[in-house]
Every structure is written in structure tokens, then in C-alpha cells.
């Protein structure tokens, strides 16, 4: 039972953690491994990953363990990947495809599904990348979960245990399952009611003393306030795949946070959602959490939705940095369907400066129709924002190329490597006296190829395992 701490003990196999599941493998019918093809710090910052871990482990007949890159053995029992019944990968980032195949190879599991036998685990993959485009990995994955995994995972486990042979036909009846062997059509699995879905109340707490042993959110309670987004920004895959926007009642969220604190000792809450600041009761939620003594953080805020009261409450709770995404100058924001008024942007920044926040801002380059004159204007725009702060170094900029994503209006635009490289060089030169980070044009090209590629891209990834490829 998830509420029984007998199953949740501090373990010292690889990391010092509490609230992990320890079960007797002889007392379960199925051993399930959740594999994350990126480092621990990133894996434990994934809300979906932690939801599945806890949700599956509520079952008495199943023990779900974590395998996190670069290891191919589980954290909970040090069991090698190849000895699990089901090995399920979480695909949050396209560049993790390389690590996924490396994990299979290092675990001595045949890479291609056509080469695996009855003694090998069933290989599953889910997450936003799998949902958007399973094709690049379709020769290597037995079955993809399309959509929100907790909606179908228990049904899949039930079907597997009722008939554990390797035939996959039995899974075709499940909405949200794509099986490359059959190239079947399926519907995306979507949680309809966030008030009724699974919420973690026993968060895993890492007690490591170095940065790599901590999550990006630094051991905070990840509170799932909403899913989906109605904004329709033309570059945003999540905004098109996971519609409609769904919200959890703010009073329920406060109760969940209190239960998490009781079970973990954590006092920091990170609000998670595709459009957190569009949450209809955001001020009530933040006020309620602050009154309970929580420190509150959020990865990003939508500029149009931020009020002075929101910023004041976040500041009072201990938040030091706010993250905003103007994306570009006003004329190019219209191209990507991000209609934010200049007055709104500068009002929020002024309020943030008045409250002595550090400010991080995200901008895009490579928007369709963008010229070098636009890039010049963008640099002047960023300088103007930085100079609004009494200490311009407290304003940090992140500039990233637009990556065409499947299922978005920009999916057919392509990626002009030379153009992006030229623009980034110009920005770096113009902004050399400011705090700015620009994404590598080469990394952008790789991400584009993986995002929109077909099966042939998978063959290139496989080839990289045998070559000394500098990505």
C-alpha cells in the first residue's frame, strides 16, 4: 500500500533517498522498470515519471523500479534491465533517443524489436516525444503509449499478466497504444478530470549533498495544477497535443501539498502545468499555500496572466527568480500566435524589478519571415529590458532557435542551419556585455531531425553507437 511506510525505506544502493518502494520480488507477479534515458537530476524533475512510479507501485502484484542513465541496473534492487518483465522508457527530450539505444545495448538487450525473443523484456516507450512522433524509434520499441500514461498503464499491466506471451495483438484494443508491428491507428489517451486522477502524496526525497543528486526543482513538492493549454502558440507541441486545458481544484491542491509535506518534510512547492499562470484560481492557490507556510516556485509564468498580487505573494513565499517568455518583438510574436502587448510585458518586468526579483527571459529566433533587421531589433529590445533593472546582471536571457515540431502549424517550416548560426553569432556579439545564453545551432538541427524524422533517423541513431560521433 502506498500509505504504508513499510514499503518505503531509505536505501543506500546508489543514492540516499527516502519514500522509495522496497518490495520482496518473490511476492509480486510482475517486475516493471521505469527507465529514464537522462541523468538522475533530470529524471527526478519529471512529474510524469514520478507519477507512474508511485501509481504502479500501489499495485500489490507489481514492483516498479527506476533505471536512470547511465546505469542499466535499477536503483531499488540493483537488478539488471534485462531481467525485468517490462522495461518502459520515458521520452521527454528527443536527444535522449541516443541514450535509450545505448541503455539497451549496455544492458545486452537486442536493439531491434525484430531481434528480441521471449527471454527479453517487453520494451515500451511513452512521454511527449513518443506521443508526437514514434517513428524514429519504431524499429526498436515494441509498443508506444500515446498520451498521458497513467490513463492506460494499469490496463496494460492487467492485459500482460492475463496473457504474458510476447504476442502484442492483445494490446490493440487499448486506446492510446501504438504498436509498430501492426502500424495501428489509435486515439491519444487524455486524463479528463484532474480532480479524480492520480496525484503523488509520497514524493521521493533525495538526500544527496551534491547538485547531481538533486532534482532540478531541488527536492520540492511538484504540484500538478493543470494540463493542456488553450493558447495555441504555433511552435508549441504540448499546446496542440494535450488539449483541452484541465485544472485541479485549488482546495484539493492545497490538501495534496499538505499531505506531501506530512509524508516528506518538504516545505517547497513547485507548480507544474503547461500554462500555470492561466490557472483560473492562481491567486487563491498561491495565497492558500503561502498561508500554510509553503515556499512557492513555478518554472515559467505567462506574462498576460501575472498580477502584481501574484508577484508579491510569490516574493513573500521566498521565490527569488521569475521566468518569462516574451519570445520575440511584437511584430514577430503575431506570427507565432503569441499576442502579448508591449505594455503588459514592461508592466510585469517593472513590478518584478520593484520587488527585486532576478528575471530570466526566453526568446526565439528563426521565426518564419524573420530578417537580420528583426534580430537587430531583438537585441535592442533585450538591452532595453536589462537596463530597466538597477543591476542588469540580474536579468538573464536565453535565446533558442525555433524547432519545428510535429502536430504544430510550423511542422513543415524546416530548419535553416546557416541562417540560425549567423543570427546567433550576431546576437552574441551585440549582447556581449549582458548575461545571455544562446543554444547551439548544431543542437537545434539535431533536435529538428529527431523531432520530425522517420524510421531512417533511427538507423542513424543506431549507427552512432558504433561510431565515435560527437553530437
C-alpha angles and dihedrals in degrees: 000000000000090000093056112089089201086084093047115067135157107258130194103194096113107338138020104249140151131205094040122136120253116184137166105257089210090062098054130075098210134037112205125187122201104204122197115194095209136063126294094255091059097038095055090050091062111100092195091054093052092044092055092045093055096036095053093044091058085076113091091207095056136059113201116197133181127243113187128187132290089025121074094194125083122259094222100053106000089243115162116247094243093064096062123098093223127023111193123188125206111217111198098145129036094223088063088074088085091054092047093059091043090054091052092048094047090048090055092241114141108256100221120064090222090062098050123098140199092282092060125085122259103258116219131175131193141159133092095304092052090047094050099045124352093173101096091059099031094109090055106039122071096204137006126209107220112205132355107000102208087064092069109015097095092049090051092051091049091051092047094051093046090055113010097179117120096253110117099196090096091067096055092089092063116096110229097036123115117188113192091204089066099026087218129181116243142172123245113256110235130179105234101193120035090190090063101038127093118287123186113243098167104056118191110249119206113209096189118135099218131070094248090060093057132074121247087255090052101236099316130149107260106218115197101216098164147350130212129019134236098202098093099210101186096230097047116100095186091055091061102035102048104045139177108052111243127192137199118225110263093228091054090049091054090051090050091051091051091050090050091051092050091052098042112021090235116144101182122089125199114198110223126198142110090254107017096165090053089063105125096226099035097133091047090049094048092044091049094049092045091051088055089055099255124149107227131212136169129191095225141354129214106238097219092055100049118107129192088245090055091053093045092051093046089050092049090051090057104264111152104179132042123198121213134177115209086160096198146337119310099265094051094044087066090058091058093042095248103136106190120151118230089233091058093051096049093043091055092045091048091051091048091051091048089054091047097242123163105238128213119188131191122213133181131216129190095053111162111273094017116149134193087256087060089052090052089051090048092055091050089048093053091047090053091052093048092050090056088073120077085227110037090192088070088066112078126189129205116195119193134174117247108257112205107232131198117262093023128106089248096056093106097046100094128211121271103205096185093048093049092047091051093049094047092051090051092049093048091052095046094044099041092121093054135069104263138149122196124197117240112262088218092055089049091054092049092049091049092051092049094044098052101024132116134221091295089067088061090057089054091051090050091049090053089064091066096040130066092246117178104211 
